């Protein structure tokens, strides 16, 4: 779908302002250009040629988190996320970038297109983390000298990816599902995916992990490169055979939103895209709707905090499933972190491109965690989990950040 066609939907906005109280960036700056209706006005100026691609326009577009909280409140049903993707694609060819920045962008998207290279890099970084080299480099002052210390501090603990293949159900087979492993989560959230695999097989599901799957395309789609996003989607559609599958499950809600959009984005070119998208479910939604054997989970008398990622709440609209799923653990109580649903500031690559804004949006979440006094926080999106975990460490709080399936897997009772 051409960006030019997408921007015509800005006419659906009646500029009522009902979205303003729900926009995180407008809440920070109180600048109309950082509000949804302000950004739509900028898109209209861009579309008509009245506004050039300049620093101010780019700043307002770049600060958008694409959390889609505005979509949830919009009486005119303006497809704001799709419009923002189209606007970023429109301005990208005219964006002034330094040669180093342009090369880094090409290198990053190149890694997403080549899963083997990404996993090779992950193996090198895993050795760096576990060999003692990381400790040496951090204490040498080299990272500060190269101005890489903040970026290196965000490097997650990398894990060995799950192997592709078929995993048999434990006991009588109830169905067959596919597990989407993605790119970053395949090396930074592989343990979560192992926990998901363990739960699915224990509940009687055969799990297929396709060999040639890769990045969902969300990072490219939201950063002005729809061509790369389409290339990645094509590879995933070729890798997954949805025939006979009850669901295609994802343990990262950010990936899930993009996968669920394949039908709307690519059905015209790839007829299988709609069938694929219709079967996409967040892992918590899938597990919550299944019958569980009596006594399968051990008790855990604890109150934990639950973070609802924007992608799960506003994108997939499946955030409510997490609570009845966790309620299956005897003795476990939950409290929602930030009941307003305000974005934590991670927002994909936003945490790297807009670090000050990301930190400002995270701060209320950390302060609420401090006040709650909980020892465990669960989140269904890896980017949010890493961002919140970094803030928790900086605040000196002793709170473990887990995916819901990891908490459940820890409570599994053997022999049931």
C-alpha positions in Angstrom: 0.0 0.0 0.0 1.6 3.3 -1.1 2.4 5.9 1.5 0.6 8.5 -0.7 -2.7 6.6 -0.4 -2.2 6.1 3.3 -1.9 9.8 4.1 -5.4 10.5 2.6 -6.9 8.9 5.7 -5.7 12.0 7.7 -9.0 13.6 6.5 -10.9 11.3 8.9 -9.5 13.3 11.9 -12.0 15.9 13.0 -9.4 17.6 15.4 -11.7 17.0 18.4 -8.8 16.6 20.8 -10.2 13.6 22.7 -6.9 11.9 22.1 -4.8 14.6 23.8 -5.1 13.3 27.4 -4.0 9.8 26.3 -0.9 10.8 24.2 2.3 10.3 26.3 4.4 12.7 24.3 1.9 15.5 24.4 1.7 14.9 28.2 5.4 15.5 28.5 5.8 18.5 26.2 2.3 20.1 26.0 3.4 21.0 22.5 0.5 20.6 20.0 3.0 19.3 17.4 3.6 16.3 19.7 -0.1 15.4 19.9 -1.9 13.1 17.5 -4.0 15.8 15.9 -0.9 18.0 15.7 1.0 15.3 13.9 -1.9 14.7 11.6 -1.9 18.4 10.7 1.8 18.1 9.9 1.1 15.0 7.7 -1.5 17.0 5.8 1.0 19.8 5.3 3.5 17.2 4.1 1.0 15.6 1.8 -0.1 18.8 0.2 3.5 20.1 -0.2 2.9 23.0 2.1 5.5 21.8 4.6 9.0 20.9 3.7 10.9 18.1 5.4 12.8 20.0 8.0 14.2 19.5 11.5 11.0 20.6 13.3 8.7 18.3 11.3 11.1 15.4 11.7 11.3 16.0 15.4 7.6 15.8 16.0 7.3 12.6 13.8 10.3 11.0 15.5 9.1 11.6 19.0 5.9 9.6 18.3 5.9 6.2 20.1 3.3 4.6 17.9 1.7 3.4 21.1 -1.7 3.8 19.5 -3.4 5.0 22.7 -5.0 7.7 20.5 -6.6 5.1 18.2 -8.3 3.5 21.2 -10.0 6.8 22.1 -10.7 8.1 18.6 -14.4 8.4 17.7 -13.5 8.8 14.0 -11.4 5.6 14.1 -8.4 7.3 12.5 -5.7 4.6 11.7 -3.0 6.7 13.3 -0.3 3.9 13.5 -0.6 3.2 9.8 -0.5 6.9 9.0 2.6 7.4 11.0 4.3 4.5 9.2 3.3 6.1 5.9 4.6 9.6 7.0 8.0 8.2 8.1 8.3 6.3 4.8 7.5 9.5 2.9 10.1 11.6 4.7 12.9 9.0 4.9 14.4 9.7 1.4 14.7 13.4 2.3 16.0 12.9 5.8 19.5 14.4 6.4 21.7 11.7 7.9 25.4 11.6 8.5 27.3 9.0 6.5 28.0 7.0 9.7 24.4 7.1 10.7 23.3 6.0 7.3 25.8 3.1 7.3 24.7 2.0 10.8 21.0 2.0 9.6 21.9 -0.2 6.6 23.9 -2.5 8.8 21.1 -2.9 11.3 18.4 -3.6 8.8 20.9 -5.9 7.0 21.1 -8.0 10.2 17.3 -8.2 10.4 17.2 -9.6 6.9 19.9 -12.2 7.6 19.1 -14.2 10.7 22.3 -16.2 10.5 24.4 -13.0 10.8 22.4 -11.9 13.7 22.9 -15.2 15.5 26.6 -15.1 14.7 26.9 -11.7 16.3 24.9 -12.9 19.3 27.3 -15.8 19.7 30.2 -13.3 19.8 28.5 -11.1 22.3 27.5 -14.1 24.4 31.2 -15.0 24.6 31.9 -11.3 25.5 29.4 -11.5 28.3 30.4 -14.8 29.8 34.2 -15.0 29.3 35.0 -12.1 31.7 35.8 -9.8 28.8 32.8 -7.7 29.5 34.0 -7.0 33.1 37.4 -6.1 31.8 36.1 -3.7 29.1 33.7 -2.0 31.5 36.5 -1.4 34.1 39.0 -0.3 31.5 37.3 3.1 30.7 37.3 2.2 27.0 33.5 2.4 26.8 33.4 5.9 28.3 36.1 7.0 25.9 34.2 5.7 22.9 30.9 7.0 24.3 29.5 3.5 24.2 28.8 3.0 27.9 25.1 3.8 27.9 24.5 1.6 24.8 26.6 -1.3 26.2 24.7 -1.1 29.5 21.5 -1.9 27.7 22.9 -5.0 26.2 20.6 -7.9 27.5 21.9 -11.2 28.7 22.0 -13.2 25.5 20.9 -16.8 25.3 21.3 -19.7 22.9 18.4 -19.7 20.4 15.8 -22.5 20.2 16.5 -25.1 17.5 14.0 -25.3 14.7 11.9 -28.5 14.4 8.9 -30.3 15.8 8.3 -30.8 19.5 5.9 -33.6 20.5 3.1 -33.1 22.9 3.4 -34.5 26.4 0.5 -37.1 26.8 -2.5 -37.1 24.5 -2.2 -34.6 21.7 -4.8 -31.8 21.8 -3.6 -29.8 18.8 -0.7 -28.3 16.8 0.7 -24.8 17.0 3.7 -22.9 15.6 6.0 -20.7 17.7 7.3 -17.5 16.2 10.8 -16.8 17.5 11.7 -13.6 15.6 15.1 -11.9 15.7 16.1 -10.0 18.9 13.9 -12.2 21.1 15.4 -15.4 19.6 18.7 -14.4 21.2 17.6 -12.2 24.1 14.4 -14.0 25.0 15.2 -17.6 24.1 14.7 -18.7 27.7 11.2 -17.3 27.6 10.5 -19.1 24.4 11.7 -22.4 26.0 9.3 -21.8 28.9 6.5 -21.2 26.3 7.5 -24.5 24.6 7.5 -26.3 27.9 4.0 -25.1 28.8 2.5 -25.8 25.4 3.8 -29.3 25.2 2.7 -30.1 28.8 -0.8 -28.9 27.8 -0.8 -31.5 25.0 0.2 -29.4 22.0 2.7 -30.3 19.3 4.9 -27.3 18.6 6.4 -26.5 15.3 9.3 -24.0 15.1 9.9 -23.3 11.4 13.5 -23.2 10.2 13.7 -20.1 8.0 11.6 -17.7 10.0 13.1 -14.3 11.0 12.3 -10.8 12.0 8.6 -9.8 11.9 9.4 -6.5 10.2 8.1 -4.1 12.9 11.4 -2.2 13.3 11.6 -1.5 9.6 7.9 -0.8 9.2 8.0 1.8 12.0 11.2 3.4 10.9 10.4 4.4 7.3 11.5 1.3 5.4 8.3 -0.6 4.3 10.3 -2.4 1.6 12.5 -4.2 4.1 9.4 -4.9 6.2 7.7 -6.5 3.2 10.8 -8.6 2.4 10.9 -9.9 6.0 7.1 -10.7 5.9 7.6 -12.6 2.6 10.3 -14.7 4.2 8.0 -15.5 7.2 5.0 -16.3 5.0 7.2 -18.8 3.1 8.5 -20.3 6.3 5.2 -20.9 8.0 2.6 -23.4 6.6 -0.6 -22.4 8.5 -2.4 -25.5 7.3 -3.4 -27.6 10.2 -2.2 -25.1 12.8 -4.5 -24.1 15.6 -2.5 -20.9 16.2 0.8 -19.1 15.5 1.8 -17.9 18.9 4.3 -15.2 19.8 5.9 -14.4 23.2 6.6 -10.8 22.2 3.5 -8.6 21.8 5.5 -6.2 19.6 6.1 -8.9 17.1 2.5 -10.2 17.5 1.1 -6.9 16.3 3.1 -6.8 13.2 2.4 -10.5 12.4 -1.3 -9.9 12.9 -1.1 -7.0 10.4 0.3 -9.2 7.5 -3.2 -9.7 6.1 -4.0 -6.0 5.9 -0.5 -5.1 4.6 0.3 -7.9 2.2 -2.8 -9.9 1.2 -2.9 -8.2 -2.2 0.5 -9.6 -3.1 0.5 -12.8 -0.9 -2.8 -14.6 -0.7 -1.7 -16.7 2.3 -1.1 -13.5 4.4 -4.7 -13.3 5.6 -4.8 -16.9 6.8 -1.5 -16.5 8.6 -2.6 -13.2 10.3 -5.9 -14.7 11.4 -4.0 -17.4 13.4 -1.7 -15.1 15.2 -2.2 -15.0 19.0 -0.2 -13.8 21.9 1.0 -16.7 24.0 -1.0 -15.6 27.1 -4.2 -15.4 25.1 -3.7 -18.9 23.7 -2.9 -20.4 27.1 -5.7 -18.6 29.0 -8.3 -20.1 26.7 -7.1 -23.7 27.2 -8.2 -26.2 29.9 -5.4 -26.9 32.4 -5.2 -30.2 34.4 -6.1 -29.8 38.0 -3.1 -29.3 40.3 -0.6 -28.7 37.4 0.7 -25.5 39.1 2.2 -25.1 42.5 1.1 -22.3 44.8 2.9 -19.0 44.9 1.6 -16.8 47.7 2.8 -13.4 46.4 1.4 -10.2 45.0 3.1 -9.3 41.7 2.8 -6.3 39.4 1.6 -6.7 35.8 2.8 -4.4 33.0 0.4 -4.2 30.0 2.5 -3.3 26.9 1.0 -0.9 24.5 1.3 -3.5 21.7 -0.7 -5.9 23.8 -3.3 -3.4 25.0 -3.9 -1.2 21.9 -2.4 -3.3 19.1 -3.5 -6.8 19.7 -6.2 -5.9 22.3 -5.4 -9.1 24.2 -4.0 -7.7 27.5 -6.9 -8.9 29.6 -6.0 -12.5 29.0 -2.9 -12.2 31.1 -4.8 -11.8 34.4 -7.0 -15.0 34.3 -3.9 -16.9 33.1 -1.9 -15.8 36.1 -4.9 -16.5 38.3 -4.4 -20.2 37.6 -1.4 -20.1 40.1 -2.8 -20.7 43.6 -2.2 -17.9 46.0 -0.9 -15.4 43.3 -2.4 -11.9 43.3 -1.8 -9.2 40.7 -1.8 -5.5 40.6 -1.7 -3.5 37.3 1.3 -1.3 36.8 0.1 2.1 35.6 -3.7 1.4 35.2 -4.0 4.3 32.7 -2.1 2.2 30.1 0.5 5.0 29.6 3.6 3.9 27.5 6.7 2.9 29.4 8.9 4.6 26.8 10.5 1.6 25.2 8.6 1.6 21.9 10.9 -0.5 19.8 13.9 1.5 18.7 12.6 4.7 20.4 14.5 3.8 23.5 17.7 4.2 21.5 16.8 7.2 19.3 15.0 9.2 22.0 16.7 8.1 25.3 15.7 11.2 27.3 12.0 10.9 26.5 12.1 7.2 27.0 13.5 7.7 30.5 11.0 10.4 31.4 8.1 8.1 30.4 9.6 5.2 32.3 10.0 7.2 35.5 6.4 7.1 36.8 6.4 3.3 36.3 9.6 2.9 38.5 8.2 5.2 41.2 4.9 3.2 41.3 6.9 -0.1 41.6 8.9 1.5 44.5 5.6 2.4 46.2 4.0 -1.0 45.6 6.9 -2.9 47.2 6.5 -5.9 44.9 9.4 -8.3 44.2 8.2 -9.5 40.7 7.0 -7.6 37.6 5.7 -9.4 34.5 5.6 -8.0 31.0 4.6 -9.6 27.7 7.0 -7.7 25.5 10.7 -8.0 25.5 11.5 -4.4 24.7 9.4 -3.1 27.5 10.8 -5.7 29.9 14.4 -4.8 29.1 13.6 -1.0 29.4 11.8 -1.4 32.8 14.5 -3.8 34.1 17.2 -1.2 33.3 15.2 1.4 35.2 14.7 -0.9 38.1 18.5 -1.6 38.3 19.3 2.1 38.2 16.8 2.8 41.0 18.4 0.1 43.2 15.2 -1.9 43.5 15.2 -5.7 43.9 12.5 -6.6 41.5 12.7 -9.5 39.0 11.2 -8.9 35.6 9.7 -11.9 34.0 7.4 -12.9 31.1 4.1 -14.4 32.3 5.0 -17.8 30.8 8.3 -17.9 32.7 6.5 -17.4 36.0 4.0 -20.1 35.1 6.8 -22.5 34.0 8.5 -22.1 37.3 5.3 -23.2 39.1 4.8 -26.4 37.0 4.4 -29.4 39.1 6.2 -32.5 37.9 4.3 -35.7 37.4 0.9 -34.1 36.9 
